[in-house]
Amino acid sequence: MNDEAVAALGVLLGGDAAVPPDRLSPGLRRLVAEGIEVRGDVVVWAGKGQSGASPPGIFPDLTGWERSVNGFHLEDEVPVEVATTDDDEPLIAERDQVTLLRQGVALAFHRLRSGEQWMADLDRYELEKLVVVEVQPPTPCG
């Protein structure tokens, strides 16, 4: 989590600051209801990734392929206000950015693979609020 995301979510204040207060938005609930599939070594939204090249296709690794196939814009599925600049760059109010961040954290998934990583130094992104979620199985107690 970069510093911008930590501050926006109030992570250092404790509690469940990253959890969306109203759960997932209806658009994201629909996406989840369609399902997630494990196809061999990749994880995809049900119905996605069935056309085109097999993984990893033109990507250097399976993580890059998954990111491309599963990618979508949260603001298309979460009710927030989005304006655009003259250069077609999105303009999203701070309040709505935090809403998108919480929804994204609640929804995040992809398979972790040794030697593959698609986000490096999060703090080099000074304007964006970024979170990488890694859920790993618990290690047995000794």
N, C-alpha and C positions, 0 to 999 in steps of 0.2 A: 504494500500500500504506500503510495507516495505521500509526501507531506500535505499536499492539497486535499487528498481524500481523507486523511486522518483528521484534519481540521474540519472539513465539511460534515463528516459523519459524527464528530464528537467522540471518536473512539477512546481518547484518553480520559474521557469523563466516565467511562464504564457503562454498564448496562447494555441494552440491545440497540444501540444507536444505529447500527447498520441494517436492522430489520425493518422492512417497510411496515408502517403502522396499520395499513389496510390490506396486508398480504400482497400477493401478486396482482397486477392489474388484470382486467378481463382479457385483454389481448394476449398477455403472457400466459394466462391460465389456459386459453385455447391452444396455444402452441405446445404447452406441456401435456395437455390432454391428448394431443395427436401422438405423443410418445417419443421416446428416445430409443434408438436401436444400437446394439453393438454388432458391427459387421466385420468379423475377423478381427483386425487390429485397430479399427477405427470406431468412433462413437459419433452418431449423426442423429439429427432430428428425423423422425419417421417420414418417409417420402422424399427426403433430400439425398443428394449425392448418388442418385441412381442413373443419371445421365452423365455423359462425358467420360473422361479418362478415369481408370481405376486409380486408387491411391497408390503412391503419392502424386501421380500425374506429373504436371510441370513443376511441382513444388519440391523443395529439397528434402522434405521429410513428411511423415504422416501428420504431425502437428500442424504444419502449414496447410496441408490439404483439408484437415478438419476445420481449421479456422476459416478457410475460404468457403467451404461447402455450408457450414453452419452459420455463417455470418449474417447478421441483420442489424437494423438500426433500432435500438430501444425506443427512440422517440416515435417510431411508426406503430408501436404496440402499447405504449404507455401514454395516457392522456396528459400531455404537457404542451405548452405553447412554444412554437418554434417560428422565429422570424428568420429572414435571410438578409445578408449584406448584398451590395451590388455585385459582388464576386461569387454569389451563391453559397457563401459560407453560413452555416447555421448560427443563429444567435439565440441562446437559451438562458433565461433568467437563473440566477444562483439557486433560488428555491427549487426550480424545476430540474436543475442539474443534480441537486442532492436527491430528488425523487428518482431520477434515472439511475443514479449511483446505487441507491438502496435496492431498487428493482433488479439491477444487474448483479449485485452481490447475492441476492436471494436466488437468482436463476443460474448462476455461473456453473459451468462444467466443461471439462475436456479431459482426456486421458493424459496422465503424466508419463513421460517416457524418458528413460535415461539418455542423456546426451542431446535432448531436444528441448528447446526453449524458444518461445516467441516474444517474450518481453524481457528486456535486460534491466538496465538501471532506471527504475521508475522515476527517481527524482530528477532526471534530466528533462522530464516533461513538466515544465514549470507552469503552464497554463491549464493543463488537463488534470482531472481527478481520476487517478488510475488505481485499480485494485487487481491483484492476481490472487485467485483463490486456489489453494492447494489442500485438498482433502485426502488424507492418507489413512490407511487402516491403522488401528492402534497397535503399538508394539507390545508383545506379551511382557508382563511384569516378571522379574526374575526370581 
